[in-house]
Amino acid sequence: MDYRHAKVSDIPEVAKVFATAIDDIDRKHGFYEKPTLSSPPSPQYAFWLKKNPGAFWVAEDRGQVVGYTFSFLRGSLWFLADLFILPEHQGKGIGGTLIKKTLGSWRERRITNRALITPAFNRASVSLYMRYEMLPRQPVYFASATREAVERGLQDKGVKELEVEEVKNFRAASPILDKAHKLALGIPSGWHNEFFFEVLRSRCLIFRKRGRLEGYSFVRPNGRLGPLVVRSASSFAPAFDLTMQAAVESKAEKVMMFFPGTNRGAVRMGMKHGFRIDYPLLFLSSRPMGDFENYLFYSPGLM
Ligand SMILES: CC(C)(COP(=O)(O)OP(=O)(O)OC[C@H]1O[C@@H](n2cnc3c(N)ncnc32)[C@H](O)[C@@H]1OP(=O)(O)O)[C@@H](O)C(=O)NCCC(=O)NCCS
């Protein structure tokens, strides 16, 4: 087995490893619905190579990519974004070796916490991460609702507790988003907002309360929302409603979110807007972190 940094030409194979491994584990646990598309590959892979090429590793067996991993740093928080191995190559130590490689890529940097999100039902991944002292801290759920259900939820009341500004110029807004992120979570927002805005073409809303910066959210044209970041839990519900309004305007068939199970605002608002849980995951970290009442993730690999 060879371990090396990923290259642009690996991206189609990396996307296939992801699709094969996730479909396999979903099938084994009754969560499989339809094949995961690997072509065209998610644009996140090319973005990772642009931003942190040193932390993107592949495992190669006789010229074939059989596994890959990527991690990023947010301040002193290390986050394992992806780790996937082809089913026939699992259980042979490749996953463990790739974790060491991508963690080692950051050895010059100060790391005070390590975290990731993994399917809650994957015994192999949960136990592998526990060996690296990353322990389950928070259940996280993918959930979705029809646009009609979300729209009905919006009709109950017109929330005007927050002022909202839509970002048109990302460069100008970027320091404001970063400030809101630090106020909410105590860590910088990194390059992910650039990806949401410039690659995924998500709408970005900034929230203020009587002129004071409260947070921000993103909504993709396909109805996927997140991250949603607010500095105080009391702003979560109004920020969520304003984000739902933007999701409804997208005209996407479904609205999708990825919420921490202990976020009371997300649970309450999710019920109001008709969300149903699709997929259970777990957030693991080496130390307790984050105020999950103030936050909705975008995905298991992008915060
Ligand atoms: C999770 C995954 C990345 C691990 O990679 P891998 O190459 O199979 O992992 P390794 O062989 O290095 O280690 C797996 C360890 O888990 C252990 N394990 C497997 N099933 C287990 C169980 N039910 N309970 C406890 N430990 C278990 C293995 O025995 C092995 O430990 P060992 O080397 O001490 O015996 C890989 O299985 C995979 O891609 N799974 C599907 C996709 C996925 O869920 N990825 C994680 C997304 S974050």
The ligand as an SDF file (V2000), in Angstrom:
LIG
                    3D

 48 50  0  0  0  0  0  0  0  0999 V2000
  -14.3560    3.7510    9.1150 C   0  0  0  0  0  0  0  0  0  0  0  0
  -13.2410    3.4320    8.1130 C   0  0  0  0  0  0  0  0  0  0  0  0
  -12.7180    4.7240    7.5340 C   0  0  0  0  0  0  0  0  0  0  0  0
  -12.1090    2.7500    8.8950 C   0  0  0  0  0  0  0  0  0  0  0  0
  -11.0680    2.4170    8.0060 O   0  0  0  0  0  0  0  0  0  0  0  0
  -10.3610    0.9670    8.0670 P   0  0  0  0  0  0  0  0  0  0  0  0
   -9.2210    0.9580    7.1400 O   0  0  0  0  0  0  0  0  0  0  0  0
  -11.4150   -0.0660    7.8940 O   0  0  0  0  0  0  0  0  0  0  0  0
   -9.8830    1.0380    9.5860 O   0  0  0  0  0  0  0  0  0  0  0  0
   -8.7050    0.2420   10.3070 P   0  0  0  0  0  0  0  0  0  0  0  0
   -8.5690   -1.1100    9.6810 O   0  0  0  0  0  0  0  0  0  0  0  0
   -7.4920    1.1130   10.3600 O   0  0  0  0  0  0  0  0  0  0  0  0
   -9.2620    0.1790   11.7940 O   0  0  0  0  0  0  0  0  0  0  0  0
  -10.5800   -0.2290   12.0740 C   0  0  0  0  0  0  0  0  0  0  0  0
  -10.5860   -0.6710   13.5160 C   0  0  0  0  0  0  0  0  0  0  0  0
  -11.9350   -0.7590   13.9690 O   0  0  0  0  0  0  0  0  0  0  0  0
  -12.0980   -2.0330   14.5640 C   0  0  0  0  0  0  0  0  0  0  0  0
  -13.4820   -2.4130   14.5190 N   0  0  0  0  0  0  0  0  0  0  0  0
  -14.2090   -2.7760   13.4410 C   0  0  0  0  0  0  0  0  0  0  0  0
  -15.4860   -3.0540   13.8300 N   0  0  0  0  0  0  0  0  0  0  0  0
  -15.5310   -2.8480   15.1570 C   0  0  0  0  0  0  0  0  0  0  0  0
  -16.5410   -2.9800   16.1670 C   0  0  0  0  0  0  0  0  0  0  0  0
  -17.7630   -3.3920   15.8650 N   0  0  0  0  0  0  0  0  0  0  0  0
  -16.2270   -2.6450   17.4360 N   0  0  0  0  0  0  0  0  0  0  0  0
  -15.0040   -2.2550   17.7730 C   0  0  0  0  0  0  0  0  0  0  0  0
  -13.9870   -2.1390   16.8860 N   0  0  0  0  0  0  0  0  0  0  0  0
  -14.2530   -2.4450   15.5910 C   0  0  0  0  0  0  0  0  0  0  0  0
  -11.1940   -2.9360   13.7720 C   0  0  0  0  0  0  0  0  0  0  0  0
  -10.9520   -4.1300   14.4440 O   0  0  0  0  0  0  0  0  0  0  0  0
   -9.9620   -2.0450   13.6330 C   0  0  0  0  0  0  0  0  0  0  0  0
   -9.1920   -2.0260   14.7870 O   0  0  0  0  0  0  0  0  0  0  0  0
   -7.8710   -2.9660   14.9520 P   0  0  0  0  0  0  0  0  0  0  0  0
   -6.9560   -2.5340   13.8630 O   0  0  0  0  0  0  0  0  0  0  0  0
   -7.3470   -2.6340   16.3070 O   0  0  0  0  0  0  0  0  0  0  0  0
   -8.3680   -4.3570   14.8120 O   0  0  0  0  0  0  0  0  0  0  0  0
  -13.7210    2.5020    6.9920 C   0  0  0  0  0  0  0  0  0  0  0  0
  -14.1710    1.3160    7.5550 O   0  0  0  0  0  0  0  0  0  0  0  0
  -14.8130    3.1050    6.1250 C   0  0  0  0  0  0  0  0  0  0  0  0
  -14.5290    3.7620    5.1290 O   0  0  0  0  0  0  0  0  0  0  0  0
  -16.0760    2.8730    6.5060 N   0  0  0  0  0  0  0  0  0  0  0  0
  -17.2380    3.3290    5.7440 C   0  0  0  0  0  0  0  0  0  0  0  0
  -17.3500    4.8180    5.6310 C   0  0  0  0  0  0  0  0  0  0  0  0
  -17.2780    5.5730    6.9390 C   0  0  0  0  0  0  0  0  0  0  0  0
  -18.1230    5.3950    7.8140 O   0  0  0  0  0  0  0  0  0  0  0  0
  -16.2790    6.4280    7.0940 N   0  0  0  0  0  0  0  0  0  0  0  0
  -16.1290    7.2510    8.2450 C   0  0  0  0  0  0  0  0  0  0  0  0
  -16.7260    8.5690    7.9420 C   0  0  0  0  0  0  0  0  0  0  0  0
  -16.1630    9.7760    9.0820 S   0  0  0  0  0  0  0  0  0  0  0  0
  1  2  1  0
  2  3  1  0
  2  4  1  0
  2 36  1  0
  4  5  1  0
  5  6  1  0
  6  7  2  0
  6  8  1  0
  6  9  1  0
  9 10  1  0
 10 11  2  0
 10 12  1  0
 10 13  1  0
 13 14  1  0
 14 15  1  0
 15 16  1  0
 15 30  1  0
 16 17  1  0
 17 18  1  0
 17 28  1  0
 18 19  1  0
 18 27  1  0
 19 20  2  0
 20 21  1  0
 21 22  1  0
 21 27  2  0
 22 23  1  0
 22 24  2  0
 24 25  1  0
 25 26  2  0
 26 27  1  0
 28 29  1  0
 28 30  1  0
 30 31  1  0
 31 32  1  0
 32 33  2  0
 32 34  1  0
 32 35  1  0
 36 37  1  0
 36 38  1  0
 38 39  2  0
 38 40  1  0
 40 41  1  0
 41 42  1  0
 42 43  1  0
 43 44  2  0
 43 45  1  0
 45 46  1  0
 46 47  1  0
 47 48  1  0
M  END
$$$$
